[in-house]
């Protein structure tokens, strides 16, 4: 590595198209993926808090018309 190459970038002798391994086994990556999907699914099924709904409603009420942006 020289001054012109940022740390972590492939050097002159390395192939830039070589796959980068994370160091985790396929099984471990699959377990993490399944756990993240499960967490996301449970999060998506929760109701939207009232304060978020109120905020969205206020933002919708204050939304500018398309005419404000030079629209037809």
Residue, then its C-alpha position, 0 to 999 in steps of 0.5 A: x500500500x502507498x500514500x495514494x491508496x486508501x486503507x482497505x482498498x485492494x493493492x496492485x497485487x490484489x484482484x479488485x473483483x475477488x469476493x470479499x469474505x466476512x469471516x462468518x460461515x454460511x451457517x452463521x450468516x443464515x442464522x443472523x439473516x433469519x433472526x433479523x427477518x424475524x425481528x423485522x416481521x415482528x416490528x412491522x406488525x406493531x401498530x403505528x404510535x398515535x404521535x406518528x399518525x398525528x405528525x403525518x396528518x399535520x404534515x399532510x395538511x401542510x403539504x404544498x400544492x403542486x402549483x407552489x413548485x411551478x406545476x400545472 
